[in-house]
Amino acid sequence: RREGAPKGMNVDPARPLTHFRETGWEEALDRAATGLRTAKEAHGSRALAGFGSAKGSNEEAYLFQKLVRTGFGSNNVDHCTRLCHASSVAALLEGIGSGAVTATFNEARNADALIVIGANPTENHPVAATYFKQAAKRGAALIVMDPRGQALKRHATHMLQFRPGRDVAMLNAIMHTIVAEELYDRQYVAAHTADFEALKDHLAAFPPERMAPLCGIDAEMLKEVARVYARAGRAMIFWGMGISQHIHGTDNARCLIALALMCGHVGRPGTGLHPLRGQNNVQGASDAGLIPMMYPDYRRVAEPDAQARFEAAWGTELDPEPGLTVVEIVDAIHKGDVRAMYIMGENPAMSDPDATHAREALAKLDHLVVQDLFLTETAMFADVVLPASAWPEKDGTVTNTNRQVQRGRKAFEPPGEAREDWRIIQDIARRMGLDWNYAHPRDVYAEMAGLMPSLDHIGWERLEAESAVTYPSDGPDHPGHPVVFADRFPTGDGRARFVPADILPPAEEPDAEFPMVLTTGRQLEHWHTGAMTRRASMLDAIEPEATASLAPADLRALGLAPGDRVRVETRRGAIELTARMDGAVPAGLVFAPFAYVEAAANELTNPQLDPWGKIPEFKFCAARIVPAGEGIAAERP
């Protein structure tokens, strides 16, 4: 609970409000909407943009994207999926016609083999991690693939600590073995897939012996893993942002999809593809259309039929041009193309790559409205700050990584004068000229259910009675399908497609000036930008400061000891952190969490984008490390 904050907003006493004035809701809402209207009238619909939230409800995500599309008049709306699994969704939609998991993580109980790649579930998905550990305990093969070591290594039958950024080389070598040794499922490939022959031809150039020096994994280990996975009766693949947060993130996911398809490990209990989602509602927010190129249920805005359907439902003309993504919006602000923003529950001042560039963009806006629980780093740039509600302070639904639509029930009143987010969105929509009259989240959900086939047979009343239902559901009493695509895929011909991937090097390789690789991520104790967890005194006491995790050999080579202050520099900036010796980190790599404003790792990260998913390369950039006080900050171009 947030206690004692003026107007419901939790204010950090270490950063007093020196440039804000408290006011009532009517003036705040009037000012928020007036600034947005003024920018639209002066510069056109596409001069406005919005960032919604994966921490809110499905109903709030739906209303937010509807406001941007019908009130602002463009598709410039996005949220944090662009920074986590956008490349995974792009590959899944392309390959199997669906952007969600094909099987819940509970299905690990039925698997004979599991691949966990580019994820550290013990820290980031601890509930899912228990299923993986239990599977290994009962005898399933657990194959962990990660450039960093991790706690799951203790339970693994195979640990592949491959070179950062060389995912495609490793995965293509594994698939090469499966093809060369004819371990693939001929019957499944013939009945359910397309374009396998082209993939076979492509994989001929990736023998394990040739790929081993690139990926850093012995050729015999690559072959053994290929055999274990292909020969398993039932196998699953789980992946995290170590796969997706690269300029080749979509290619990485394409390889995983191809690997599962060629072995027939989709559509049966104990099989499937599962990108491990992070935020509680990043799946639901994406389903609800909080992305710039898709209406709800992944109907493309450029498709005339989809546009006509939503124009009829919403009673207004819609822009057929796909909108800008998160990083593209920041760049558009610098160009003067985007002039005003509405940001709900996102913290781009901390979460965006090259964060200094993002902060400069926020400062350039003519008008910025921020709606959040706390006075975040982003809120400090706002013209109007609107105090919002936390999950226990409102009614609504969320959809988790398992495709479960879950009913949330209000347990507390929002503190002070804070309001439910859906009410705030509606109040701004009305001031933007929209005739909205939703009385309760159930009214919003009913509208969503009428437009989203994924919610068929999952009505509000059913959720009231059952609390959670997995989609898709075949009827009002059907429990939903934990495993999907047993007979056909949601594509035009019912088949999944193989999409070959080439080796694409990282956008920025180490060199003499910046000889190390910086990678970033989360910690067990701190979530994303720390807006919530760093305000939890117990968690902040466990991990109170930003650290740079280094291999023992690198610490020795730099003449450093654990606890020394170091300066990490890239071509975009420099931060100071405390050195931490970590035997799980390979030589040449430094890991930094991105939750600490006093040493914001995203000031260093590379904003180069994956061309399909438009996700930045958070997981790889060239860096150098020197003792604190000795470095010279890299000059910004």
N, C-alpha and C positions, 0 to 999 in steps of 0.2 A: 504493500500500500504506500501511496505517496501522501505524506502527512504534512500539514501546515504550510503548503506552498500557496502563494498568492494566486488567485484566480485558477487554482488547480494545477498550475505549472510548477514543477519541481525546479527550484533555482539553486544552483551551486553557490554557496556563500563565498567560495574562493574567487568566483567570477561575478561580482555584483552587476546588476542591471544598470549600466550607466547611460544607455541610449534608448531605453524603452520607457513608455508611459503606460501605466495600467488604465484600462477603460472598461466599459461594459460591453456585453455581447453585441448589441445592436450597432454601436459605432464600429466595433472591430469587424463585424461581418460586412457592413456598408463599405468600409475602407478597403477590405479585401476584394470585394466584388467590383467596386468602382475602378480600382487599379487594373484589374483584369479586363474590364470592359473598355477602358481607355486605351490600353495597348492594342486590343483587337480593332477598335475603330480607327486608330492611327496607323497601324501597320499590317492589318489583315489577320485572318484566322490562324495562319501558320506561324505567327509571331508569338503564340502562346504554347505552353507545354506543361505537362504534369507528370510528376513521379508519384505513383500510388505505393501501397504497402502490402508486403506479404505477411505482416504481423497482424493485420486487421482481419475482418471476416470476409466471407465470399460476397455477402451483400454489399459491403463497403467497397470492395474491389470492383464489383459490377457497377455500382453507382458512380464511382470515380471515373471509370473509363467512359461511361455514358455521358457524364458531364463534359469531359474533354471533347468527345466526338460530336455531341449535339449542342453544347453551350459554347465551347471554344471554337468548334468548327473544323478541327483537324484530327489526325491520328497521332499526334505527338504525345503519346502516353506510354510509359514504361515503368518497370519496377525492378527489384533486385534480382530477378531471374536473369537479367541481362549480365549480371556480374557473377553468376554461379553456374547455371545449367542451360543457358540459352543454346550453346553448341550441341549439347546432348539432345535437346528438344528438336533442333533443326535436323539432326541426323535421324532421330526416331521418326519424325514426320515423313522425311524423305524415304526411309527404308521400310518402315512397317505401317505408315499411315496414322500413327497415334503418338502423341507426345507424353504419354504417361507410362508407368511401369507395366510390364506384361505380367508380373507376379508380385505378390506382397513379400516383404522380407520374412514373414512367418513361414513361407514355403521352404526356407533353408532347412527346416526340420525334415523335409522329404527328399533332400538332395544328397547325391552320392559324392559330388564335388562342387566346390565353391571357388570362384575367383573373386578376390577383393582387390581392386586396382585403383590407385590414385585417391585413396580414402584412408582416414585414420579413425575408424568407427569407435574404438575404445574411448577416444576423447570427444569426437564430434557427433557420434550416433550411438551412445552407450547402450540403449535398449536393443537396437539391431545387433550390436556387437555380441550381446549375450546369446543370440541365436547362432551366430557364427561359431562362438566358442563351444556351445553345446553340440553343434553339428560335428566339430572336430573331435569332441570327446567321445561321441558315439561311433567314430570311425570314418567319417567323411573326409575326403581330401580337401584341405584348405590351402589354396594357393594365393599368397599375398604378394602383390607387385607394387613397389613404391620406391622412389629414390631415397627416401628416409626410412630408417628402421622404425619400428613401432611396437607397442605392447602386444598386438595380435601376432607378432612374429613368434612368440612363445608357444602359440597354439598351432602354428602353420606346419604343414607337411613340406611345403616348398616356399622359400622366400626369395623373390627375385628383386634385388635392390639395383634397379637399372639406372642408366645415366639419365639425368634430367633432360626432358625434351626429345627423347628418342623412343617414345611410345610406339609410333608406327613401325619403326624398324623391328622392334621386338615382336609386336603382334603379327605383322606380316610374316615373320620367320616362323612363328608358331603355326599360322595357317598354311604356310608352304609345306610344312611337315605333314599336316593332316591331309593335304591334297596329294603330296608325293607318295605317302604310305597308304593312300586310299582309305583313310579312316572316316571320311565324311559320310553322312547319311544319304545315300543315293535316292532312296525312296522319298524321303522328306523333301530333298532339294527339287526333285522332279515334280512333286505334287503341289508344293507351296511357295516356290520361289521363282525368280526370274534373273537372268543375266549372270548365271553362275559360270558359264564358259569364259566370259570376259574376265571375271575375277581370277579363274584358274590361270589364264594366260598371263595376267598381271603378276600373280604371285610367283611365277617362275623366276623372276629377277631377285627374289628375296630369300635365298637359302640361308639357313642358320649359320653356316660357316662364314658367310659374307656379312651377315648382320651382327654377329657376336662382337666384333671390335667396335661397332657403332653403338650398340645398346649396353655393352658392358656385361652381358650375361653369356656364360659358356654355351656353346652350340649344343652340347649334349643335354644341358639343363633345359634349353628351349624345346628340344625334341621330347624330353621326358614329360614336360608340362603339357605339350600338345597331345601326347598319348593318353595321359591321365584324364584330361578334359574330354577328349573325343570318345574314349572308351567308356566313360561313366554312363550308367543307365539314365541318370538324371543329373543335370548340372545347371548352376545359376552363375550369373555375372553381376556383381555389384560394383558401382564406381562412384567416385566423388569428384571434387573440383580439381584434383590433380590430373584428371583426364580433360576436363572441360575448359580450364582457364589457360588456354594456349591459343596462339594464332592458328594452330592446327587442331584445335579442340574438336571440331566437327569431324575431321579425319580420324582422330582417336576413337570417337564414338562409332563412326562407320566401321572401323575394324572390329570393335566389340560386337556390334550387331551382326556383321558377317560371320564372325567366329561362332556365335550362337546358332545362326541359321544353318550353316553348313553341317553342323553336328545334330541338327534337329532338336536343339535344346530350347524350344519355345512352345508354349501351348499345352504343356502337360504339368501335372503336379510335380514340384521339385525342380522345375526348369524355369528359365526366364531371364529377362534383362531388367535391371533395376538401378537407375541413377538415384543415389541416396540424396534426398532433398534435405535442405537445411532448415529454413524458416518453417514455422508451423503451418503456414498457408501459402507457400510458394506454388504448390500444385494448384490449389484452388484459385488463387489470384490469376494464374495463367489461364486456367480453364474459363474464368469469367471474362477474359478479354483484356486484361491489363497489359497488353503488349501492342506495339505500334502497327504491326502488319496483320493482326488477327482480330476478328470479332469474337464474342464468346463461342466456346467449343471449337476454336481453331478454324473458323471460317475466314478465309482470306479477304481482306478489305478490297482487293483488286478484282475479286470474282463478282460479276454482275448479279448472279443469283443471290449471293450472300448480301450484297449491298441492298438489293431490292427487298429482301426479307427484313433486314433491320431498319431500313427506311420506313417500311410499312408499320413495323412494331413501334418505332419511336416517333413517327409522325413528322419527320424532317428529312431534308436532303443530307446526304453524308458524303464526305470527301473520299473518293476512290483511290487516292494516292497514299501508299503506306507512309507511316510517320517515321520520325527520327528515333533512334535508340538512345540509351543513356549517354554514352560518350559522344555520340553525334549531336545531341542536344547541347552539351557543354561546348563543343566546337562551334555550333551555330550561334551561341550567345556571343562568343568572341568575334564572330563575323558580323554581328548585328542583325542576324535573321530571327533569333528568338529574343523577345524583349521582356516577357513576363512569365512567371512560373507559379504553380501551386504544388507544393511538396507535402505529402502526407506520410509520416512514419518512415521516412528515408533520411539518410544522413550523408549526402554526397560529398560534403566537405571532408569527410573521413574515409568513405568507402570507395570513392572513384580513384582510378589510377592517375598518377601524376597529380596528386591532390592539390598542389599549389595552383596548377592550371585550372582545376575545378573551382577552387575558392576565388580565384580572380574572376571567373565567369559569374559566380553568384554575386560578387560585388558590382559587376557591370549591369545587372538587370535593372530595368526601370521599376519593376515591381515584383516582389517576392512574398508569397504567403506560405507560411510553414505551420503545419498542424501536427502536434506531437505530444508525447507524455512529458518530456523533459526539454529544457532549454539546451538543445544539442549544439554542436559546433555549426551546423547548418542554420539553425534558428538565429544565431548571432548575426547573420546577414539579412534577416527578414525585415520587411516593412510592417508586416502584421504577423503575430504569433497567436495561434488558436490552441488552447489547452484541450487535449483529447482524452480518450478513455482507454484503459487497459482491458485485456480480454475478460477478466472476471467482472468488469463493470458494465457489461452490455450483453444483449442477446444476439445470437447469430449462428452461423455455421462456418466451419473450415473444412478443407479437404486435405488430408495428409499424404505423405509419400506413398502410402498403400492404397490410394484411391478411396479412402474411407471418408464419406461426408459425415462430419461429426457436429452434433448440436451442442452449442455452448449456452449456458444459462447464467443470467446476471446474478452475481452473489453479493455485490457491494454497489452502493451509489458512487459515482465518480466524486473525487474529493473537490472541495471548494466549489468553483463554478465551472469545472470541466464538464464537457458534454460528450455524448456518444458520437463517434465519427460520422455515422450515417446521417445523423441529424445536421451536423455541421455541413456536410456535402450538400444536403438538400437545401439548407438555408442559402448557401452560395449559389446553387443552381437557380433558385427562385429569383435571386437578385441579378442573375444573368439572363432573366427573361423566360425561364423554363417553368412550365406549369406542372410541378411535381407535388404530389399529395400522398406520399407514403406515410402511413400511421405507425408502422411497426416493421421490423426486419422481415416478418413473415410475408408482408405484401411485396417486398423486393424479391424474396425467394420465389414467390409464386410467378412473378414476371420472368425471372431467370429460368425456372423450370419449363415455362412455355416456349422458351427460345433455345434451350440446351438439351438435345436428346440424351446426353450423358446422364441427366438427372431424371430420366423417365422412371416412373414407379417409386421415386424417392421424394414423396411429398413432405411438407412441414409436419403434418399430423403424424406421419410415420416416424419421423425423426424425434418428435416429442415422445413417442412410445418406446422407440428402440435405441435412441441416443446416437447411434452410428450405423450407417449402411454403406457397403462397398458398391461402387458403380463399376460396370453396368449391372443393372438388376432387371431380370426378365419379367417380373410381376410384383404386385403389391405385397406378396408374402415370400418372394424369392430373396435369399440373403445376400445376393450379389456374387460376382465371380472374382475370387482371389487370383485366378489364373485366366488369362484371356487368349484368344486367337488359336483355339484348338483346331478349328476347321478352315478358317479363312482370315485374312487381314483386311482392315478397313481401307482398302485401296480399290481402284477402279476395277481391276480384274481379280481381286482377292488374294493376290500374291505379294510377298515381300520381295524387296529388291536388294541385290548386292551392289555396293558402290565401292569401287577400288580406291585406295588411298596411296599417294606417293609420300615420300619423306620430304617434309617441308621444315627447314631449319628454323629455330627460334628467330624472332625479329632482331635480336641483339645478342650476338655471341660474345663470350669473354675474349679479351685481347690483352696486350701488354699493359695498357692503361688501366683497364678494369678486368682483372684476371679471374675473378670469382663469379659465381652464380648466386643471385639473391632469389629466394622463394619465400612466399608469405602464406599465412594461414591462421586458423583459429587455435585457441587453447581450450582445455577442459574447463577452466575457470572463467574464461571471458568470451562472450559471444559477439562476434562481428566487431562493430565499432565501440563496444563497451558502454553504449548509452544506458543500458540497464545494469549489466553485471558489475561495472566499475562503481556503481552506486550501492552495491551490496557489500557491506563492510567485511563480512566473512570472506567472500570470494576475493576481494581486493587485498585482504591481508595475506591470503595464500600466494597470490601473484601480484605484488604491488607495483612492479616496475617492468618496463620494456626490456627484453633481453635479446641478444644475438646468439643463437645456438650454433656452435662451431665444432668441427672435428678436433679431437685432441692434437693431431698432427699440425693442423692449421694454427691452433693456439700457440703451440711451441714455436712454429716457424715465425710467428709474428712477435715472439717474445712476450706473450701475454699469459696471465693466469686467470682462472675463473674469478669473476667479481670485478675485474678491471673494466674501466670505461673504454669503449671503443667507438670509433666513428665509421659508419657505413655510408659510402658514397656511391651514387650512380650518376648518369648524365643529366638527371633531373633535379638532384639535390643531395642533401646529407642530413643524417640524424645521429644522435649519440645514444648508445644503449649500454647495458651491462653485459659483458661476455659471460656465456654459459657453456661449459664443456658438455658435449653431448655425443656419446659414442654411436648414436643412431644416425648422425649426420655424416655423410661421406666427405672426404677431403675435397676442397674446392667449392663447397656449398655453404651458404649461411641462411639460416631460417629466422625470420622475424615475424611475430604476431602483429596484427594491424589494429589492435584495440586501444592503443595508447596515444592520446592526443599530444603528449609531451615528446613523443618519439614516433610520429605517425609514419608507419612503414609505407603507406601509399603515396607519400611524397616522393618515393623513389621508384615506384613501379612503372612499367611501360604501358602506355595507352594504345599501342598498336592492336588492331582488331582482327579476330577470325573473320574471314570474308563472308561466311554463311551465317554464323550465329551472332556476329557482331559483339563478341565477348572479348574483353581485354586480356592481355598476357600477364596476369598477376603472378604466374608460377615460374617466370623465367626472365631475368634481366642481368646484364653484366654489372658487376659491382667491385669495389675495392674496400679494404678494411685497414684502418690505421689506428694506433692508440689515440684516444681522445685528446684534442688539443694540437695534434700534428697535421691533420688533414686540411685540405683546401677544398671548399665546396665546389662542386662542378658548376661551371657557368651554364645558365640556361640559354638555349639558342635564341 
